Amino acid sequence: MDPPTPAEPDSPGTPGSSGPGQSADPVLTVLTYVVLAAFGMAQALLGTFFYSSGPAPLASLGFAVAIFATCLLGSWGTGRASAAFAAAAGWFLVAFILATGTKGGSVLITASIAGETFLFGGAGAAMVGVIVALTVWSRARLAKAGYRR
C-alpha cells in the first residue's frame, strides 16, 4: 500500500487563494466586501437616474446584466459566494430605498416598462447571480475537499 500523499497546495494564480500555506488578510477581505457593496450601490444609484435612457427597456436590461456580472465576477475574484451577496445587498439597499415614494409623492423609479424592468429585472439578476455563485463555489469547495458522488 502506498502512503497517503498530502494535498497539493493552491497555485498562486487560483482565484480566492493567497498562496500555499497562507491565509487571506482579514482586513483585505473586509475591504473587498465593502468595495463590492459600494459598487453594487453605485450601480443602483446610476441605474435609478439612467434606466430610461434610449429605447424603453434596453438600458434597464443593461443595468440588470451589470449587477449580475458584478455578482459573478466578485464571487470569482474572491473565490467565495459571499462576495456576490455583498454586491447584491448593496444594489438592493439603494434601489429599493430610491424606489420608495415620499410624502410628496415623488418617486425616482416610475411604474413604466423601463422602471419595472430596472427594478424587478435587476433584483432578479442579483438573486440569480447570488444563487449561481453559491452553486459554483459550493461545488468548488466540495471538490477541493475531496467529496465525490
C-alpha positions as CSV (number, residue, x, y, z in Angstrom):
1,M,0.0,0.0,0.0
2,D,1.2,3.5,-0.8
3,P,1.2,6.0,1.9
4,P,-1.3,8.8,1.5
5,T,0.1,11.8,-0.3
6,P,-0.5,15.3,1.0
7,A,-2.9,17.5,-0.9
8,E,-1.4,19.8,-3.4
9,P,-1.4,23.5,-2.4
10,D,-3.3,26.0,-4.4
11,S,-1.4,27.5,-7.2
12,P,-0.7,31.3,-6.9
13,G,-3.0,32.1,-9.8
14,T,-6.1,30.4,-8.4
15,P,-8.8,33.0,-7.6
16,G,-9.6,33.2,-3.9
17,S,-6.2,31.8,-2.8
18,S,-3.4,33.8,-1.3
19,G,-0.7,31.2,-2.0
20,P,0.5,28.0,-0.4
21,G,0.1,27.9,3.4
22,Q,-1.1,31.5,3.6
23,S,-4.5,32.7,4.7
24,A,-6.2,35.8,3.3
25,D,-5.6,39.0,5.2
26,P,-8.9,39.7,7.1
27,V,-8.6,43.5,6.6
28,L,-8.2,43.0,2.8
29,T,-11.2,40.6,2.8
30,V,-13.5,43.0,4.7
31,L,-12.3,45.9,2.4
32,T,-13.1,43.8,-0.7
33,Y,-16.6,43.1,0.6
34,V,-17.1,46.8,1.4
35,V,-15.9,47.8,-2.1
36,L,-18.2,45.2,-3.7
37,A,-21.2,46.5,-1.7
38,A,-20.3,50.1,-2.6
39,F,-20.0,49.1,-6.3
40,G,-23.5,47.5,-6.2
41,M,-24.8,50.7,-4.5
42,A,-23.2,52.8,-7.2
43,Q,-24.8,50.7,-10.0
44,A,-28.2,51.1,-8.4
45,L,-27.8,54.8,-8.0
46,L,-26.6,55.3,-11.5
47,G,-29.3,53.0,-12.8
48,T,-32.0,54.9,-11.0
49,F,-31.3,58.0,-13.0
50,F,-30.5,56.4,-16.4
51,Y,-32.7,53.4,-16.6
52,S,-35.0,55.1,-19.2
53,S,-32.2,56.3,-21.5
54,G,-32.5,55.1,-25.1
55,P,-35.2,52.6,-26.2
56,A,-37.5,51.7,-23.3
57,P,-36.2,48.6,-21.7
58,L,-32.7,48.5,-23.2
59,A,-30.9,50.5,-20.6
60,S,-32.8,48.7,-17.8
61,L,-31.7,45.3,-19.2
62,G,-28.1,46.6,-19.4
63,F,-28.2,47.5,-15.7
64,A,-29.6,44.1,-14.8
65,V,-26.8,42.4,-16.7
66,A,-24.3,44.7,-15.0
67,I,-25.4,43.7,-11.4
68,F,-25.5,40.0,-12.5
69,A,-21.9,40.3,-13.8
70,T,-20.8,42.1,-10.7
71,C,-22.1,39.3,-8.5
72,L,-20.4,36.6,-10.6
73,L,-17.1,38.4,-11.1
74,G,-16.9,39.5,-7.4
75,S,-17.5,35.9,-6.4
76,W,-15.0,34.6,-8.9
77,G,-12.4,37.1,-7.8
78,T,-12.6,36.2,-4.1
79,G,-13.4,32.6,-4.5
80,R,-16.4,33.0,-2.2
81,A,-20.1,33.2,-2.8
82,S,-20.5,35.8,0.0
83,A,-18.9,38.4,-2.3
84,A,-21.8,38.0,-4.7
85,F,-24.1,38.6,-1.7
86,A,-22.3,41.8,-0.8
87,A,-22.7,43.3,-4.2
88,A,-26.4,42.2,-4.4
89,A,-27.1,43.6,-0.9
90,G,-25.7,47.0,-1.9
91,W,-27.8,47.1,-5.0
92,F,-31.0,46.0,-3.2
93,L,-30.4,48.6,-0.4
94,V,-30.1,51.6,-2.7
95,A,-32.5,50.5,-5.4
96,F,-35.4,49.9,-3.1
97,I,-34.8,53.0,-1.0
98,L,-34.8,55.1,-4.1
99,A,-37.9,53.3,-5.4
100,T,-40.0,54.2,-2.4
101,G,-42.2,57.2,-2.5
102,T,-42.1,60.2,-0.3
103,K,-44.9,62.2,1.4
104,G,-44.9,64.5,-1.5
105,G,-45.5,61.6,-3.9
106,S,-42.1,61.8,-5.7
107,V,-40.7,58.6,-7.0
108,L,-37.4,58.2,-8.8
109,I,-38.2,54.8,-10.4
110,T,-41.5,55.2,-12.2
111,A,-44.1,52.5,-12.8
112,S,-43.2,52.3,-16.5
113,I,-41.9,49.4,-18.6
114,A,-38.3,50.7,-18.2
115,G,-38.7,51.3,-14.4
116,E,-40.2,48.0,-13.7
117,T,-37.6,46.2,-15.8
118,F,-34.9,48.0,-13.9
119,L,-36.3,47.3,-10.5
120,F,-37.5,43.7,-10.9
121,G,-35.0,42.7,-13.6
122,G,-32.1,44.0,-11.5
123,A,-33.5,42.3,-8.4
124,G,-33.9,39.0,-10.3
125,A,-30.5,39.3,-11.9
126,A,-28.9,39.9,-8.5
127,M,-30.7,37.0,-6.9
128,V,-29.7,34.7,-9.8
129,G,-26.1,35.9,-9.5
130,V,-26.0,35.0,-5.9
131,I,-27.6,31.6,-6.5
132,V,-25.2,30.8,-9.3
133,A,-22.2,31.9,-7.1
134,L,-23.4,29.8,-4.2
135,T,-23.8,26.8,-6.5
136,V,-20.4,27.2,-8.3
137,W,-18.4,27.9,-5.2
138,S,-20.1,25.3,-3.1
139,R,-19.2,22.7,-5.7
140,A,-15.7,24.0,-6.0
141,R,-15.2,23.8,-2.2
142,L,-16.6,20.3,-2.1
143,A,-14.4,19.2,-4.9
144,K,-11.4,20.7,-3.2
145,A,-12.2,18.9,0.0
146,G,-12.3,15.6,-2.0
147,Y,-16.0,15.0,-1.9
148,R,-17.2,12.8,-4.8
149,R,-20.6,11.5,-5.6
